[in-house]
Amino acid sequence: MAQLLRLCSLWVLFSGIQSTSYSQPVLQEAGTICCDQNLCPGDSFPLITEWTATTPPDSLLNLEYSWFTLVTDSSSPSGTKWVKLPNTNSKTYLPNTLGTPFGGFFMRAVREVGTLPYLFSNVVSYVQLSASSPDCMSSSSTEATLEVLQLFPNPTHSTLKINLGSNGSVLEYQILSTTGVPILHVSALPAETQEISVEHLPPGTYLLQITSHEGKRSIHPWIKM
């Protein structure tokens, strides 16, 4: 009996080692991309780069990437829809056009080769400013614009978070419609990351306007799911 128990213990141990040895990592997170941009007339479109890598990293997985953009669609209740961009199997993407009148929205998708569902990153937005915009009338638009390091999650269901890092103090935030109508005003708190509750807003596309104490402004499209 003792011999049989020893053999059973060894079999259980060997089975555990075997299952551990042959277990494969599974894609858990799509990573994030960077960064939102305000573009003045004549500005070239910057490259959208990877902010954080997938989990696990692609060195451990066989992954394929795709990029999606938001375009206008009159048949959709929201007036827009996401479409897959062709030939975009890359970690980075260089936009060449804006898909909506209020800016361009871009999102990276990733999946393991041979599987169906995608995991999606955050959304990066590009806003085309007019030549008369205060942000474009300065000799250096980067000096007149308040830089936002990250706007997340985008799209969001309930809370919009803004990571400003150490780029300066913010006076206020405003949620605007895509036509510029103010919807929500929020006074800023002295913190690098701000949170705005948007759970009560109906689904759709909005603009976030950030104003600093120095009068610098930054406008960022975002999506409420």
N, C-alpha and C positions, 0 to 999 in steps of 0.2 A: 504493500500500500504506500509506504514512504517513497519507494522508487517511482510509483505512478504519479504521486503528487509532485515530485521533482520534475518529471517529464512534462506535466501539465504547466508548471510554472515557467519552464524554459520555453514552451510553445507560446504562451501568452506574451512573454518578453520578446521573443523573436517576431511575433506578429506585430507588436507595437513598433518595433524598430523598422520593420518592413513598411508599415503604413506611413511612418514619419518620413522615411527615405524617399517614398514615391509621391508624397503630397506636393501638389503644384500651387504656386502662388496665384491668387485671384485678384483681378483689378478691383480696387475698392473706391478710389477717388480719382477724378479726372484732372486734378491740378488746377491752377489758376493762371490767367493771362493778364497782361499789362500793356498799356495804360490808357485811360480816358484822355482825349485830346480835344483842344479848341484850336481850330484852324482858321487863319486869316487868308484873304485872297492871295494866291501865289505860293502858299505853303504847300510843300509836298507831303504826301501821306506817310507818316512814320510806320515803321515795322511794328506789328503786334508781336510781342515776345512772351516767353514763358515766365511767369512769376514764381510759381511753385510747381514742382514735378508731380507726376502721377504717383499714386500709392498702390502697390509697390512701384519703384522706378521702372522705366521701360527697359532697362538693362536686364531685368529679370523676367520680362514678358515679351511676347510677340504681339505688338500693338499696331493698329492703324489709326491715323488721324483724319478728321474731316473738319471743314469749317462751314458755318452757317451764317447767313446774314438776314436781317429783317427787311422786307420789302412791302410796299403798299399793295393792298388787295381789297377792292371795293366789295367783294362778295363775303368777306370775313366780318363778323360782328365788331371786331376791334379795329378793322380797317387795315390791318397788317397781317403778315404771316412770315414764318421762318422758312427759308429755302436753303438747300445744300448747294454749296459752291463746287463746281467741278474741278477736278485735278488739284486738290488741296491737301494731299496726304503729307503734311509737314507739321512740326511743332510750332512753327511761326507762320505768319501770314502778312502779306503786304497788300492792303486794300487799294483799289484803284477807282472806286466810285462809292457814293453814299446812296443807300437804297430807299430812303424816305425823305420827304421835304424837311423834316426836323432833325436830320442827322443820319449817321450810319451806326448800326449795331452789329457786333460780330461776336460769335461764340464758337469755341473749339469743342469738338466732340471726339471721343476716343473709345475704342473697344478692342477687345482681343480678337485677333484674326480668326475668322471662322465662327464668330458669335454674332447674334443679331442686335441686342440692345446697345445703344450708346450711353456713355456717361458724359455729362456736359459740364463745361467750366462756367465761370462767371461771364458776364457780358461786358465787353469794352465798347464805348461809344465815341464816335467822332462827330463834333459839331462844327459846321461851316459858318463862321462869323462873317458879318458884312464889313466892308471897308470902313464904315462909319462907327463901328463898334469901338468903345473906349479901349478895349483890349488890343485893337489893331492899329490905333492911332498913335500909340507910343512908338518911340524909336526902336524899342525892343519889346515884342509882345510877351516874352517870357518874364519881363519885369512887371508887366501890367496884369498878368494873370495869376490868380491864386492856384497853385498846383495842388492837386488832389492825388495822393498816392494810390488810394484804392477806394472804390465804391462797391459795397458788397452787402448781402448777396444781391445779384442783379441777373435775372428777375428775382423778386421777393414777394412773400405772402403777407408778412406782418411788420417787419422791422428793416429799415434801411440804415446801414452803418457806413460812416465816412471816416477813413483814416487819412489824416492830414500830416502825420509825422510831426516834424518841427518846422513846418513851412510858414508859421506865423499865426497870430491870433485871429479867430473868426468872430465877427460881430453877430451875424444872423444867417439863417437858412430860410429859403422859401421854396415851397413846392408850387410849380406852375403847370398849367395845361400846356399842350404843344403849341397853342396860339398865344402863350404868354400871360394868360389870366391867372392871378395869384389864387391859390387854393388853401395853402397852409403856411403860417409863419412861425418859426421856432427860433428863440434866442439861444445863442451858443453857450456851451459850458466850457470851462477851462480844462479841456482834456484833448489828447491827441486823437482819440477815436470818439466820434459822436454817434448817437443812435436817435433815429426819428421813427415814431410809431406811425405806420401807414395802413394798418389793418382795416381801418374804416373806409378807405378809399376804394372805389370800384375798380375792377381790372382795366388795364389800359396802359398807355405810354404817357409819361410825365417828364418834366424837366426839374432838376434840382439846381437852384441858384444859390451860390455861396458868396457872401460878401465879408471882406475882412475889415478891420478897424482902419486900415490904410486906404480903403476904397477899392481895393482890387476885387474883381469878380471872376467867377468861374461857373459855367453852366454845363450840366451833365444830364443827358437823357437817361432814364431808367424805366423799368417795366414792372408794373404791379400785376401779379398773377391772380 
